């Protein structure tokens, strides 16, 4: 499990480890648990992938299993994240000798430390790699009971601005929404809910939710594809997406996207 603040080299380290394991003939999987700066899957999701070749970055991997979290910030649904990352680990346990979990950069403050400790206790990793430049990981690692190797943050890791991180997310939405089509779904045949409410809800159809990022989920709650809500009207949801498979559940996320898949706001 790789821990560290934002822009310290977590993804680069995960890529290096994946290539080293591949060289040794070790069956290796990566879990991308960073909802804000996702590499393997689209933003607001977590994904897993098997390493079958050398990679230059985690973006070279294709998502094999994904869960829709619904927000770019782990602080809004930490329990959902812990549960979803743990599900991914359990699902790929039999197909890999080594699984590397790359985490998000939310490590500062009591809530962040509590979340990371919950994740550690749920995953029970054999080894924790902590990348830090100062003492920002101390509140987490000093309470952890797992074998830990502390590493200096990469001196080559560049600190990105908030705007750069936003542009990276927008590139991620576009990467997974290339050549989309409209999909019309009857509300009587699917479940409709918001990302932070586990049960089906009555959605106010006076609000069309136009532009809302959504996760289209199968019967096992796995992500089929992300989409952008065009409208909810007359008991029908119209969504722009790349999948032709009809979902069992449509989960409304926190992010609002323009028709060009730019972030234009967040649901309250």
C-alpha positions as CSV (number, residue, x, y, z in Angstrom):
1,X,0.0,0.0,0.0
2,X,1.5,3.3,-1.1
3,X,0.7,6.4,1.1
4,X,1.7,10.0,0.7
5,X,0.6,13.6,0.2
6,X,-0.3,15.0,-3.2
7,X,2.5,15.2,-5.8
8,X,5.1,13.1,-3.9
9,X,5.5,10.4,-6.6
10,X,3.0,7.7,-5.5
11,X,1.9,6.8,-9.0
12,X,5.5,6.8,-10.3
13,X,6.5,4.4,-7.4
14,X,3.5,2.2,-8.2
15,X,4.5,2.1,-11.8
16,X,8.1,1.2,-10.9
17,X,7.0,-1.6,-8.6
18,X,4.7,-3.0,-11.2
19,X,7.5,-3.2,-13.8
20,X,9.9,-4.8,-11.3
21,X,7.3,-7.5,-10.4
22,X,6.6,-8.1,-14.1
23,X,10.4,-8.6,-14.7
24,X,10.4,-11.2,-12.0
25,X,7.5,-13.1,-13.4
26,X,5.3,-12.1,-10.5
27,X,1.6,-11.9,-11.2
28,X,0.8,-8.3,-10.3
29,X,-2.3,-6.1,-10.0
30,X,-2.7,-2.4,-9.3
31,X,-5.6,-0.8,-7.5
32,X,-6.0,2.9,-8.2
33,X,-7.7,4.3,-5.1
34,X,-7.3,8.0,-6.0
35,X,-10.7,9.4,-7.0
36,X,-9.4,12.9,-7.6
37,X,-6.5,12.1,-9.9
38,X,-7.4,8.6,-11.1
39,X,-4.9,7.1,-13.6
40,X,-6.5,3.7,-14.5
41,X,-10.2,4.7,-14.6
42,X,-12.1,8.0,-14.9
43,X,-12.1,10.6,-12.1
44,X,-14.6,9.8,-9.3
45,X,-13.9,6.1,-9.6
46,X,-11.5,3.5,-8.3
47,X,-10.3,0.7,-10.5
48,X,-8.1,-2.4,-10.7
49,X,-6.0,-3.7,-13.5
50,X,-3.6,-6.6,-14.1
51,X,-0.1,-5.8,-15.3
52,X,0.6,-7.8,-18.4
53,X,3.4,-5.7,-20.0
54,X,5.9,-3.0,-19.1
55,X,4.1,0.3,-18.5
56,X,5.3,3.9,-18.7
57,X,2.6,5.1,-16.3
58,X,-0.6,3.7,-14.7
59,X,-2.6,5.3,-17.5
60,X,-1.2,2.6,-19.7
61,X,-3.4,0.1,-17.8
62,X,-7.0,-0.6,-18.8
63,X,-9.6,-0.7,-16.0
64,X,-10.8,-4.3,-15.5
65,X,-13.0,-3.7,-12.5
66,X,-14.3,-0.3,-11.3
67,X,-16.5,1.2,-8.6
68,X,-18.2,4.6,-8.9
69,X,-17.5,6.7,-5.9
70,X,-19.2,9.8,-7.3
71,X,-16.9,12.6,-6.0
72,X,-13.4,13.8,-6.6
73,X,-12.8,14.2,-2.9
74,X,-12.4,11.2,-0.6
75,X,-13.6,13.3,2.4
76,X,-17.2,13.2,1.3
77,X,-17.6,9.4,1.4
78,X,-14.7,7.8,3.2
79,X,-16.6,4.7,4.3
80,X,-17.8,4.0,0.7
81,X,-14.2,4.2,-0.4
82,X,-12.9,1.8,2.2
83,X,-15.6,-0.7,1.3
84,X,-15.0,-0.4,-2.4
85,X,-11.2,-0.6,-2.3
86,X,-11.5,-3.6,0.0
87,X,-14.0,-5.3,-2.5
88,X,-11.5,-4.8,-5.3
89,X,-8.7,-6.3,-3.3
90,X,-10.8,-9.4,-2.4
91,X,-12.0,-9.8,-6.0
92,X,-8.5,-9.9,-7.5
93,X,-6.8,-11.8,-4.7
94,X,-6.8,-15.2,-6.5
95,X,-5.4,-13.8,-9.8
96,X,-2.4,-12.0,-8.4
97,X,0.7,-12.7,-6.3
98,X,1.2,-9.1,-5.5
99,X,-1.4,-6.3,-5.3
100,X,-0.3,-2.7,-5.0
101,X,-2.8,-0.2,-3.8
102,X,-2.1,3.4,-4.9
103,X,-3.9,5.8,-2.6
104,X,-5.0,9.5,-2.8
105,X,-3.1,12.4,-1.3
106,X,-5.5,13.2,1.5
107,X,-3.3,12.7,4.5
108,X,-3.4,15.9,6.5
109,X,-5.8,16.5,9.4
110,X,-7.6,14.2,11.8
111,X,-10.3,13.1,9.3
112,X,-7.7,12.2,6.7
113,X,-5.7,10.2,9.3
114,X,-8.8,8.4,10.4
115,X,-9.7,7.5,6.9
116,X,-6.3,6.1,6.0
117,X,-6.2,4.1,9.3
118,X,-9.6,2.6,8.5
119,X,-8.3,1.7,5.0
120,X,-5.1,0.1,6.5
121,X,-7.1,-1.9,8.9
122,X,-9.5,-3.1,6.2
123,X,-6.8,-4.0,3.7
124,X,-4.3,-5.3,6.2
125,X,-1.3,-4.8,3.9
126,X,1.9,-6.8,4.1
127,X,3.9,-3.6,3.6
128,X,3.1,0.1,3.7
129,X,5.3,2.5,1.7
130,X,5.1,6.0,3.1
131,X,6.4,8.8,0.9
132,X,6.9,12.0,2.8
133,X,9.0,15.2,2.7
134,X,8.4,16.1,6.4
135,X,6.3,14.6,9.2
136,X,2.9,14.7,7.4
137,X,2.5,10.9,7.6
138,X,3.4,10.6,11.3
139,X,-0.3,10.8,12.6
140,X,-1.1,7.8,10.4
141,X,2.1,5.7,10.5
142,X,2.6,6.0,14.2
143,X,-0.8,4.4,14.8
144,X,-0.4,1.8,12.2
145,X,0.4,-1.8,13.2
146,X,1.7,-2.8,9.8
147,X,5.2,-3.1,8.5
148,X,6.2,0.2,7.2
149,X,9.0,1.5,5.0
150,X,9.4,5.3,5.0
151,X,10.7,6.9,1.8
152,X,11.7,10.4,0.9
153,X,9.3,12.1,-1.5
154,X,10.7,12.2,-5.0
155,X,12.7,15.4,-5.7
156,X,11.5,15.2,-9.3
157,X,7.8,15.2,-8.4
158,X,6.3,18.5,-9.6
159,X,3.7,20.3,-7.5
160,X,0.7,21.0,-9.7
161,X,-1.7,23.9,-9.3
162,X,-5.4,23.4,-8.5
163,X,-6.1,24.4,-12.1
164,X,-3.7,21.9,-13.5
165,X,-5.3,19.1,-11.4
166,X,-8.7,20.2,-12.7
167,X,-7.5,20.0,-16.3
168,X,-6.1,16.5,-15.7
169,X,-9.5,15.4,-14.4
170,X,-11.2,16.9,-17.4
171,X,-8.8,15.0,-19.7
172,X,-9.8,11.9,-17.7
173,X,-13.6,12.5,-18.3
174,X,-13.0,12.9,-22.0
175,X,-10.8,9.8,-22.2
176,X,-13.7,7.7,-21.0
177,X,-16.4,9.5,-22.8
178,X,-15.0,9.4,-26.4
179,X,-17.6,9.1,-29.1
180,X,-20.6,9.0,-26.7
181,X,-24.2,8.3,-27.6
182,X,-27.5,9.1,-25.9
183,X,-29.0,6.4,-23.8
184,X,-32.7,6.7,-22.7
185,X,-33.6,4.8,-19.6
186,X,-37.0,4.2,-18.1
187,X,-37.2,5.1,-14.4
188,X,-39.5,2.1,-13.9
189,X,-36.8,-0.3,-15.0
190,X,-33.8,1.0,-13.1
191,X,-32.7,2.2,-9.7
192,X,-31.9,5.9,-9.4
193,X,-29.9,7.3,-6.4
194,X,-27.2,9.8,-5.4
195,X,-23.6,8.7,-4.8
196,X,-23.8,9.4,-1.0
197,X,-27.1,7.5,-0.4
198,X,-27.0,3.7,-0.8
199,X,-30.7,3.3,-1.3
200,X,-33.0,4.2,-4.2
201,X,-34.5,7.6,-3.9
202,X,-37.3,9.7,-5.3
203,X,-35.5,12.2,-7.4
204,X,-37.1,15.7,-7.8
205,X,-37.8,15.7,-11.5
206,X,-38.4,19.5,-11.4
207,X,-34.6,19.5,-11.4
208,X,-33.4,17.9,-14.6
209,X,-29.9,17.3,-13.2
210,X,-28.6,18.4,-16.5
211,X,-24.8,18.0,-16.6
212,X,-24.5,15.7,-13.6
213,X,-21.8,13.1,-13.8
214,X,-23.3,9.7,-13.3
215,X,-22.1,6.1,-12.8
216,X,-24.0,3.4,-14.7
217,X,-23.8,0.2,-12.7
218,X,-24.6,-3.4,-13.4
219,X,-26.5,-5.8,-11.1
220,X,-23.4,-6.3,-9.0
221,X,-22.9,-2.6,-8.5
222,X,-19.8,-2.6,-10.7
223,X,-19.3,0.3,-13.0
224,X,-20.2,-0.2,-16.7
225,X,-19.3,3.4,-17.7
226,X,-19.6,6.9,-16.6
227,X,-22.0,9.3,-18.2
228,X,-23.4,12.8,-18.3
229,X,-27.0,13.4,-17.5
230,X,-28.8,15.2,-20.3
231,X,-32.1,15.4,-18.5
232,X,-34.5,13.6,-16.2
233,X,-38.1,14.1,-17.4
234,X,-41.3,12.2,-17.9
235,X,-40.0,9.1,-16.1
236,X,-37.0,8.9,-18.4
237,X,-33.3,9.5,-17.8
238,X,-31.3,10.6,-20.9
239,X,-27.6,10.1,-20.4
240,X,-24.6,10.7,-22.6
241,X,-22.3,7.6,-22.3
242,X,-20.2,5.1,-24.2
243,X,-21.9,1.9,-23.1
244,X,-24.8,0.3,-24.9
245,X,-25.4,-2.0,-22.0
246,X,-28.5,-1.0,-20.0
247,X,-27.5,-0.5,-16.4
248,X,-29.4,-1.7,-13.3
249,X,-28.6,1.4,-11.4
250,X,-27.8,5.0,-12.3
251,X,-25.9,6.8,-9.5
252,X,-25.8,10.6,-9.6
253,X,-22.4,12.0,-8.6
254,X,-21.3,15.4,-7.2
255,X,-19.6,16.8,-10.3
256,X,-21.4,18.9,-12.9
257,X,-19.9,18.8,-16.4
258,X,-20.4,20.9,-19.5
259,X,-21.2,19.4,-22.8
260,X,-17.4,19.5,-23.5
261,X,-16.9,17.6,-20.2
262,X,-15.4,20.5,-18.3
263,X,-16.0,20.8,-14.6
264,X,-18.5,23.6,-14.1
265,X,-19.6,23.0,-10.5
266,X,-20.5,20.6,-7.8
267,X,-23.9,19.4,-6.5
268,X,-24.6,20.9,-3.0
